[in-house]
Amino acid sequence: MTETENIQLDATLQDVIGTSAFRAKLANGHEITAYVARSDRERVEVSLHNGAAVVVEMSPYDMSKGRITLDK
């Protein structure tokens, strides 16, 4: 089985849910739950705050959550 392609979208962080979980709003108006990967927590978590612009990587099978890959 081949690996599926992930979708990368621009988002803005709205609320902090937990230590590594955020409520994010996509450019098209949809709201999702965005997580920081364990391996990226030390590198990215310092610069994440409400209103921060980020790139979210999502699976085409579950469009309700995504992983924060890089901050703009």
C-alpha atoms as one frame of an Amber mdcrd trajectory, in Angstrom:
protein
   0.000   0.000   0.000   1.369   3.397  -0.922   1.641   6.312   1.447  -1.144
   8.875   1.054  -0.394  12.476   0.292  -1.117  14.981   3.022  -2.757  18.331
   2.391  -0.993  21.485   3.601  -3.135  24.522   4.376  -2.590  27.941   5.944
  -4.326  28.495   9.277  -4.544  30.997  12.116  -4.485  29.839  15.735  -7.624
  30.878  17.647  -7.455  29.252  21.103  -5.119  27.131  23.202  -6.749  23.808
  24.124  -3.859  22.060  25.869  -0.073  22.008  26.039   0.276  21.033  22.391
  -3.273  21.385  21.020  -4.846  24.469  19.474  -8.120  25.479  17.843  -7.208
  26.765  14.380  -9.201  28.495  11.648  -8.382  27.711   8.024  -8.388  30.358
   5.314 -11.738  29.025   4.027 -13.386  29.553   7.445 -13.415  25.952   8.723
 -12.251  25.377  12.302 -10.074  22.390  13.169  -8.007  21.058  16.051  -4.284
  21.469  15.353  -1.577  19.565  17.195   2.169  20.003  17.490   4.115  16.793
  16.811   6.189  15.497  19.722   9.424  15.853  17.784   8.634  19.517  16.980
   7.404  20.683  20.410  10.662  22.228  21.625  11.355  23.911  18.295   7.919
  25.407  17.563   5.965  25.727  20.807   7.719  28.917  21.928   6.405  30.948
  18.993   2.808  29.649  19.022   0.154  32.007  20.411  -3.354  33.217  19.585
  -3.387  34.835  16.166  -0.195  33.135  14.957  -0.148  32.102  11.297   0.862
  28.463  10.793   0.876  25.744   8.156  -1.244  22.694   9.019  -0.754  19.268
   7.456  -3.958  17.222   7.185  -4.944  13.770   5.971  -7.506  13.742   3.150
  -9.476  11.167   5.172  -9.947  13.226   8.364 -10.322  16.958   7.769 -11.219
  17.777  11.404  -7.659  17.741  12.750  -4.182  18.509  11.564  -0.540  18.733
  12.552   1.257  22.065  12.802   4.321  21.668  10.634   5.894  25.078  10.448
   5.162  28.593  11.604   5.228  31.512   9.159
